[in-house]
Each structure stands twice: as structure tokens, then as C-alpha cells.
């Protein structure tokens, strides 16, 4: 996990920015508090990333979202809160244990459970199912925060499902700073290679932001 994530920060600049950004829903705050007591709780997405993507979803009037990696449910809840009543969040993970233990009750408390469709199986299967069912080009946004081995495949399949003008948010894009350091373990190389690929990908425009553990915002042309 990365100490660069906003909920760990003691940096006055970061805290000032968070305190002068759109506030969290009480259910989001509760998930964050409970998750940080959970083993590996720091895998949770950074607060500033949630706020940024949520605002973009509201601005673009998004209705369909892919959430690759549920964990305890912060991202799933965040996107559901940002969507209209008829919105859909397709949330993918190989296990819903952490979600059921922590996030589910707060999703229900926020009243957005009807927008969320959990797919508990390998995300690549879910993405392939969505493609084969004719949903290519119909999603507004995809958030990728799951196993790094499949990051490239998640990116490619989400891009197929995304509409032109939609965007992908690839989390952990700086991977604790190792992508620009000397550590070149397998996950570092996977993320670095994907950053390089996205930078040169003629299908998209992108900006790699140094917030949280790094966020690559990728806009489909």
C-alpha cells in the first residue's frame, strides 16, 4: 500500500486541498474508517481520486460505469452516488468477502444498492460477457484497481466497452514510486509498460496525475 494516499497524508498542502474539495458522503467516510481497520486496508482507492472521478462523472452526466476491483466497496459506492437513479455500476471482483463485511451496509445506508450489479468472478470473464452481449461502446467510465497481472487486458477490454468521449481511470499508476525508481519487480514493469503504451496509444488522450498512488486518466477519442 502507498502512504501517498490522501487518507494517510499529513502534508498540509494535501490536507488543505482535501478540505476545500467536495465533501464525502457520510457513507463514504464510514467505509474509509472501517476499511483502514481491515488487513491491507491501504489498498483502498485514495480519497482525492474518488473526488476527482466522481466530479467528472457528474459533469459528463454518466449513466454506465465499470468498476474493476471492489475490495471493501469505496469505489463502487462513490460511482453509484455520482450516477442518476437509473445509473448502473458493474462491479467486478473474484471475492465479495471484504465488501460484504464492510461496504455493503453503507451502500444500503446510502440508498444506492439498486444501481450496483456485482459480478463475482474473474473480471476478464465479466468484461468478455459484456462485449459479447452487445454492450461495446456504451459505458461512460471504467475504474481499474485490481490485480496488476491483468492491467493491460483490463485496459483493452474496458476501452472496447467505452464510448467515444468516455474515460478510464487506471489506479496505482506510479506504484509507490517504483515506476520511476530502481525497483523493477514484475508489477512495476507491468504498470510502467502500460503507462508507456497509453502515452503512445492513438485511440486515446491521457494525463498521468501524481495523486494517490498515481492516476492515469485516459480519454477515448
VOVOMAR-901612 format. One line per field, with one value per residue (C-alpha): residue number from 1; x, y, z. Coordinates in Angstrom, 1 decimal. Layout:
% VOVOMAR-901612
resi = NUM, ... .
u = X, ... .
v = Y, ... .
w = Z, ... .
//
This chain:
% VOVOMAR-901612
resi = 1, 2, 3, 4, 5, 6, 7, 8, 9, 10, 11, 12, 13, 14, 15, 16, 17, 18, 19, 20, 21, 22, 23, 24, 25, 26, 27, 28, 29, 30, 31, 32, 33, 34, 35, 36, 37, 38, 39, 40, 41, 42, 43, 44, 45, 46, 47, 48, 49, 50, 51, 52, 53, 54, 55, 56, 57, 58, 59, 60, 61, 62, 63, 64, 65, 66, 67, 68, 69, 70, 71, 72, 73, 74, 75, 76, 77, 78, 79, 80, 81, 82, 83, 84, 85, 86, 87, 88, 89, 90, 91, 92, 93, 94, 95, 96, 97, 98, 99, 100, 101, 102, 103, 104, 105, 106, 107, 108, 109, 110, 111, 112, 113, 114, 115, 116, 117, 118, 119, 120, 121, 122, 123, 124, 125, 126, 127, 128, 129, 130, 131, 132, 133, 134, 135, 136, 137, 138, 139, 140, 141, 142, 143, 144, 145, 146, 147, 148, 149, 150, 151, 152, 153, 154, 155, 156, 157, 158, 159, 160, 161, 162, 163, 164, 165, 166, 167, 168, 169, 170, 171, 172, 173, 174, 175, 176, 177, 178, 179, 180, 181, 182, 183, 184, 185, 186, 187, 188, 189, 190, 191, 192, 193, 194, 195, 196, 197, 198, 199, 200, 201, 202, 203, 204, 205, 206, 207, 208, 209, 210, 211, 212, 213, 214, 215, 216, 217, 218, 219, 220, 221 .
u = 0.0, 1.1, 1.5, 0.9, -2.9, -4.9, -6.3, -2.7, -1.4, -0.1, 1.1, -0.6, -0.9, -2.8, -5.0, -5.8, -6.8, -9.0, -10.7, -11.5, -12.9, -16.3, -17.0, -17.5, -20.9, -21.2, -21.4, -18.1, -16.5, -17.7, -16.3, -12.9, -12.9, -13.8, -11.5, -8.5, -9.0, -9.0, -5.9, -4.4, -6.9, -4.5, -5.3, -8.4, -8.5, -7.3, -9.9, -8.7, -9.0, -12.6, -13.5, -11.9, -13.6, -16.9, -17.0, -16.1, -18.9, -21.4, -20.1, -20.5, -23.8, -22.5, -25.0, -22.9, -19.7, -17.3, -15.6, -12.8, -11.8, -14.3, -12.3, -14.5, -16.7, -15.5, -15.2, -18.4, -20.3, -18.6, -19.6, -23.2, -23.6, -22.4, -24.9, -28.6, -31.3, -31.2, -27.4, -25.6, -22.3, -21.0, -18.6, -16.2, -14.0, -13.2, -14.4, -17.1, -15.9, -14.5, -17.4, -20.0, -18.0, -17.6, -19.1, -22.4, -24.2, -23.0, -24.1, -27.5, -27.4, -26.8, -29.7, -27.8, -27.7, -30.2, -27.6, -24.9, -24.6, -21.9, -20.1, -18.2, -15.9, -12.7, -13.2, -11.9, -14.9, -17.3, -15.8, -15.9, -19.5, -20.4, -18.7, -20.4, -23.8, -23.5, -22.5, -19.5, -19.2, -21.9, -20.0, -19.0, -16.3, -14.1, -12.1, -9.2, -7.9, -7.3, -4.6, -1.7, -1.0, -4.1, -3.9, -3.2, -6.1, -8.4, -7.4, -8.0, -11.4, -12.6, -11.5, -13.7, -16.7, -16.1, -18.0, -16.0, -15.6, -15.7, -12.7, -10.7, -9.0, -6.1, -5.2, -1.7, -0.1, 3.0, 3.1, 4.7, 7.1, 8.8, 8.0, 10.5, 12.9, 15.3, 13.0, 11.9, 9.8, 7.1, 4.2, 6.4, 7.2, 3.6, 2.4, 5.4, 4.8, 1.1, 1.9, 4.2, 1.6, -1.1, 1.2, 1.6, -1.9, -3.6, -7.0, -6.8, -5.6, -4.2, -2.8, -0.9, -1.5, 0.6, -2.3, -2.8, -0.6, -0.7, -3.8, -3.7, -6.7, -7.4, -10.0, -11.2, -11.2 .
v = 0.0, 3.6, 6.3, 8.8, 8.1, 11.0, 9.3, 8.7, 12.2, 14.6, 17.0, 20.5, 21.1, 17.8, 18.3, 21.9, 20.7, 17.9, 20.2, 22.6, 20.0, 18.4, 16.7, 13.0, 11.4, 10.1, 6.5, 7.1, 8.3, 5.3, 2.9, 4.6, 4.5, 0.8, -0.2, 1.3, -1.1, -4.0, -6.0, -4.4, -1.5, 0.8, -1.0, 1.2, 3.9, 7.4, 10.0, 12.6, 10.1, 9.3, 13.0, 13.8, 10.9, 11.5, 15.1, 14.1, 11.6, 14.2, 16.7, 14.3, 13.0, 9.4, 6.6, 3.4, 2.6, -0.4, -0.9, -3.4, -4.3, -3.9, -4.6, -3.1, -1.0, 2.6, 3.0, 1.1, 3.4, 6.5, 5.9, 4.9, 8.1, 10.1, 8.5, 9.3, 7.0, 4.8, 4.5, 1.2, 0.3, -3.1, -4.0, -6.9, -9.0, -12.6, -12.3, -10.2, -11.1, -7.7, -5.9, -8.0, -7.4, -3.7, -1.8, -3.5, -2.0, 1.5, 1.1, 0.2, 3.1, 5.5, 4.0, 3.3, -0.5, -0.8, 0.9, -1.7, -5.0, -7.3, -9.8, -12.2, -14.0, -13.1, -9.6, -10.7, -13.1, -10.3, -7.9, -10.5, -11.2, -7.6, -7.4, -10.5, -9.2, -6.2, -3.5, -2.4, 1.4, 2.0, 2.7, 6.2, 5.3, 2.5, 2.4, -0.2, -1.0, -4.8, -7.4, -5.9, -9.0, -8.3, -4.5, -4.5, -6.8, -4.8, -1.7, -3.2, -4.6, -1.5, 0.6, -1.6, -1.1, 2.6, 5.1, 7.8, 10.7, 8.3, 7.7, 5.1, 5.8, 3.5, 3.5, 2.7, 4.1, 5.2, 2.0, 3.5, 5.4, 2.3, 3.0, 5.9, 4.3, 1.4, -1.4, -3.4, -6.2, -7.7, -5.5, -2.4, -3.4, -4.2, -0.8, 1.0, -0.8, 0.1, 3.8, 3.8, 2.1, 4.6, 7.6, 6.4, 5.0, 6.8, 5.8, 8.0, 11.1, 10.8, 12.6, 10.9, 12.6, 12.4, 12.0, 9.0, 6.2, 7.7, 8.0, 7.7, 9.4, 8.0, 9.6, 7.7, 9.6 .
w = 0.0, -0.6, 2.1, -0.7, -0.4, 0.9, 4.0, 5.2, 4.4, 7.0, 4.3, 4.9, 1.2, 0.6, 3.6, 2.6, -0.9, 0.5, 3.0, 0.1, -2.3, -2.5, 0.8, 1.2, 1.7, 5.3, 4.0, 2.2, 5.3, 7.2, 4.6, 4.8, 8.6, 8.7, 5.8, 7.5, 10.4, 7.9, 6.9, 3.9, 4.2, 2.4, -0.9, -0.9, -3.5, -2.4, -1.4, -3.8, -6.7, -5.6, -5.5, -8.9, -10.8, -9.1, -10.2, -13.8, -13.8, -12.6, -15.2, -18.1, -16.9, -16.9, -16.5, -17.0, -15.2, -15.0, -11.6, -11.9, -8.3, -5.4, -2.2, 0.6, -1.8, -1.6, -5.4, -6.1, -3.6, -5.0, -8.6, -7.5, -5.6, -8.7, -11.1, -11.6, -10.3, -13.5, -13.4, -13.5, -11.8, -12.9, -10.1, -10.6, -8.2, -7.6, -4.0, -2.2, 1.3, 2.1, 0.5, 2.5, 5.7, 5.4, 2.4, 1.8, 4.8, 4.0, 0.3, 1.6, 4.1, 1.2, -0.7, -3.9, -3.9, -6.8, -9.1, -8.3, -10.1, -8.5, -10.7, -8.5, -10.9, -12.8, -14.2, -17.6, -17.9, -16.9, -19.5, -22.2, -21.3, -21.6, -25.0, -26.3, -25.1, -27.4, -24.9, -26.8, -26.8, -24.2, -21.0, -19.8, -17.4, -16.2, -13.0, -12.9, -9.5, -9.3, -9.8, -11.8, -13.9, -16.0, -16.1, -19.9, -20.6, -18.4, -20.2, -23.7, -22.8, -21.0, -24.0, -26.2, -23.9, -23.5, -25.7, -27.5, -25.0, -22.1, -19.9, -18.0, -14.6, -14.1, -10.4, -8.9, -12.0, -10.0, -7.9, -4.8, -7.0, -8.3, -11.9, -11.9, -9.4, -9.4, -8.3, -11.3, -9.9, -12.2, -11.1, -11.6, -15.1, -15.9, -14.8, -16.4, -19.7, -19.6, -18.9, -21.9, -24.1, -23.1, -23.8, -27.4, -27.9, -30.9, -29.6, -26.6, -24.9, -21.4, -18.4, -15.7, -12.3, -9.2, -6.8, -4.5, -5.8, -9.3, -11.5, -15.3, -16.8, -20.3, -22.6, -25.6, -28.8 .
//
